[in-house]
Amino acid sequence: MASPPEGIITMQDMQVIFGVTDLMGIHRESVSVELTKEDPGTITQAAGGKIEITVPQSEAVEQFALRLRAELDALGYTEVELVDDEDDED
């Protein structure tokens, strides 16, 4: 399989982003991520509460995830306990 063109987010990028938003209890349908990377990268909350994210091109997504976490904290989101449905066997 060919690599995506430079400047386009990958599934690995999305996993990192969702790793943060899932941890903060933000439903994935409430997150919009631009398909192209653009510096400096942005994190905004639109009307209706949707989180709009643009991943920066010149910064590793793992580093950007730290900024994402801090900005979501500043917007009032807090870490939630993730529930593993597979452990709910009776």
C-alpha positions, -999 to +999 in steps of 0.1 A: +000+000+000+014+034-009+020+061+017-003+091+018+010+123+002+030+145+026+007+170+043-023+146+045-032+131+079-029+094+083-049+068+102-020+068+128-025+106+132-062+100+138-055+074+164-033+098+183-060+126+181-088+102+191-066+089+219-068+124+234-104+132+226-117+098+238-098+102+271-115+136+275-150+120+269-156+138+236-177+118+212-160+111+179-189+126+160-182+159+179-147+161+165-138+174+130-103+170+117-091+186+085-076+161+061-046+183+053-020+194+077-014+232+081+010+251+103+007+261+131-022+237+137-054+248+154-079+236+180-112+255+182-147+249+196-173+258+171-209+268+178-228+237+190-197+224+208-180+207+179-142+205+182-124+215+150-088+204+147-061+211+121-029+191+126+003+210+121+026+199+092+059+207+109+052+192+143+049+155+152+013+146+160+024+132+193+038+166+203+006+182+190-015+158+211+001+174+243-011+208+231-045+194+222-049+179+257-039+213+273-063+233+251-092+209+258-085+212+295-087+250+290-120+246+273-133+228+304-130+192+293-117+167+319-104+132+317-131+105+321-128+069+331-129+048+299-151+017+302-140-015+285-172-033+274-154-066+271-149-068+308-186-068+315-191-105+312-214-121+339 
